[in-house]
C-alpha cells in the first residue's frame, strides 16, 4: 500500500499538471488576437487522428478469420460513426456503441 504522503504528492502533481495544461493556452495566447495558423490546423487535424489511432488500437486483437470474425466490433464502429454524424455528440456515440457491443458480446456472439 502506498503511504499517505506519497499519495498526496501524486494527487497534487496530477492536479497541478491538469490545471497547468488547461491554463497554458490562456497564458500563451492573448484574448484579442487570433491563435496561430498551426494551432488551428492542429485543432482540426488531431481529433480525427486520435480517434483513428483509438480504433486501430481497439481492433488490434480482433481475429477476422475465427470466431465472430469481428462482426460485433465492426457493427459497433458503424453505429458509433452513424450516430456521431447524425447527432454530433461524441459521448452519446461512444456510450451507445459500447453498450451495444457489450450486449452483442454477452448475448449473441
One Martini backbone bead per residue (centre of mass of N, CA, C, O) as a GRO file, in nm:
protein
  109
    1UNK     BB    1   0.099   0.035   0.019
    2UNK     BB    2   0.056   0.365  -0.006
    3UNK     BB    3   0.147   0.631   0.132
    4UNK     BB    4  -0.002   0.924   0.205
    5UNK     BB    5   0.217   1.126   0.104
    6UNK     BB    6   0.246   1.000  -0.177
    7UNK     BB    7  -0.048   1.035  -0.262
    8UNK     BB    8  -0.054   1.342  -0.228
    9UNK     BB    9   0.166   1.406  -0.436
   10UNK     BB   10   0.023   1.280  -0.678
   11UNK     BB   11  -0.235   1.455  -0.670
   12UNK     BB   12  -0.094   1.731  -0.692
   13UNK     BB   13   0.053   1.678  -0.958
   14UNK     BB   14  -0.201   1.623  -1.125
   15UNK     BB   15  -0.343   1.894  -1.069
   16UNK     BB   16  -0.118   2.084  -1.177
   17UNK     BB   17  -0.106   1.967  -1.461
   18UNK     BB   18  -0.399   2.013  -1.540
   19UNK     BB   19  -0.406   2.318  -1.489
   20UNK     BB   20  -0.170   2.396  -1.672
   21UNK     BB   21  -0.291   2.289  -1.939
   22UNK     BB   22  -0.552   2.469  -1.924
   23UNK     BB   23  -0.396   2.762  -1.886
   24UNK     BB   24  -0.180   2.793  -2.111
   25UNK     BB   25  -0.343   2.920  -2.352
   26UNK     BB   26  -0.410   3.189  -2.192
   27UNK     BB   27  -0.109   3.273  -2.164
   28UNK     BB   28  -0.005   3.252  -2.467
   29UNK     BB   29  -0.289   3.372  -2.562
   30UNK     BB   30  -0.445   3.631  -2.656
   31UNK     BB   31  -0.771   3.746  -2.663
   32UNK     BB   32  -0.744   3.954  -2.921
   33UNK     BB   33  -0.612   3.723  -3.074
   34UNK     BB   34  -0.520   3.509  -3.300
   35UNK     BB   35  -0.436   3.214  -3.351
   36UNK     BB   36  -0.233   3.028  -3.488
   37UNK     BB   37  -0.242   2.830  -3.765
   38UNK     BB   38  -0.121   2.569  -3.632
   39UNK     BB   39  -0.338   2.547  -3.413
   40UNK     BB   40  -0.581   2.516  -3.597
   41UNK     BB   41  -0.477   2.269  -3.743
   42UNK     BB   42  -0.457   2.084  -3.493
   43UNK     BB   43  -0.763   2.116  -3.418
   44UNK     BB   44  -0.853   1.966  -3.690
   45UNK     BB   45  -0.658   1.697  -3.695
   46UNK     BB   46  -0.637   1.544  -3.415
   47UNK     BB   47  -0.913   1.413  -3.352
   48UNK     BB   48  -0.920   1.209  -3.595
   49UNK     BB   49  -0.644   1.081  -3.532
   50UNK     BB   50  -0.711   0.972  -3.251
   51UNK     BB   51  -0.952   0.798  -3.335
   52UNK     BB   52  -0.794   0.616  -3.529
   53UNK     BB   53  -0.600   0.500  -3.319
   54UNK     BB   54  -0.821   0.378  -3.136
   55UNK     BB   55  -0.937   0.183  -3.343
   56UNK     BB   56  -0.681   0.025  -3.397
   57UNK     BB   57  -0.637  -0.059  -3.102
   58UNK     BB   58  -0.914  -0.215  -3.071
   59UNK     BB   59  -0.844  -0.411  -3.341
   60UNK     BB   60  -0.569  -0.571  -3.285
   61UNK     BB   61  -0.720  -0.858  -3.159
   62UNK     BB   62  -0.882  -0.918  -3.407
   63UNK     BB   63  -1.017  -1.213  -3.555
   64UNK     BB   64  -1.124  -1.251  -3.894
   65UNK     BB   65  -1.090  -1.597  -3.899
   66UNK     BB   66  -1.250  -1.613  -3.621
   67UNK     BB   67  -1.539  -1.662  -3.497
   68UNK     BB   68  -1.707  -1.355  -3.541
   69UNK     BB   69  -1.517  -1.180  -3.738
   70UNK     BB   70  -1.579  -0.878  -3.617
   71UNK     BB   71  -1.881  -0.798  -3.613
   72UNK     BB   72  -1.930  -0.634  -3.350
   73UNK     BB   73  -1.712  -0.423  -3.400
   74UNK     BB   74  -1.806  -0.314  -3.679
   75UNK     BB   75  -2.094  -0.245  -3.594
   76UNK     BB   76  -2.015  -0.039  -3.367
   77UNK     BB   77  -1.860   0.153  -3.545
   78UNK     BB   78  -2.096   0.224  -3.731
   79UNK     BB   79  -2.279   0.335  -3.510
   80UNK     BB   80  -2.091   0.558  -3.411
   81UNK     BB   81  -2.067   0.710  -3.678
   82UNK     BB   82  -2.369   0.758  -3.740
   83UNK     BB   83  -2.439   0.895  -3.470
   84UNK     BB   84  -2.236   1.127  -3.501
   85UNK     BB   85  -2.346   1.242  -3.765
   86UNK     BB   86  -2.635   1.293  -3.656
   87UNK     BB   87  -2.569   1.430  -3.345
   88UNK     BB   88  -2.282   1.538  -3.256
   89UNK     BB   89  -2.207   1.315  -3.009
   90UNK     BB   90  -1.961   1.161  -2.852
   91UNK     BB   91  -2.080   1.037  -2.595
   92UNK     BB   92  -2.319   0.895  -2.728
   93UNK     BB   93  -2.164   0.717  -2.934
   94UNK     BB   94  -1.988   0.568  -2.728
   95UNK     BB   95  -2.206   0.455  -2.536
   96UNK     BB   96  -2.384   0.303  -2.737
   97UNK     BB   97  -2.160   0.122  -2.863
   98UNK     BB   98  -2.074  -0.011  -2.595
   99UNK     BB   99  -2.345  -0.135  -2.517
  100UNK     BB  100  -2.384  -0.294  -2.776
  101UNK     BB  101  -2.132  -0.467  -2.749
  102UNK     BB  102  -2.206  -0.603  -2.482
  103UNK     BB  103  -2.465  -0.732  -2.582
  104UNK     BB  104  -2.347  -0.896  -2.817
  105UNK     BB  105  -2.130  -1.057  -2.652
  106UNK     BB  106  -2.330  -1.172  -2.423
  107UNK     BB  107  -2.568  -1.294  -2.630
  108UNK     BB  108  -2.469  -1.366  -2.937
  109UNK     BB  109  -2.134  -1.407  -2.942
   0.00000   0.00000   0.00000
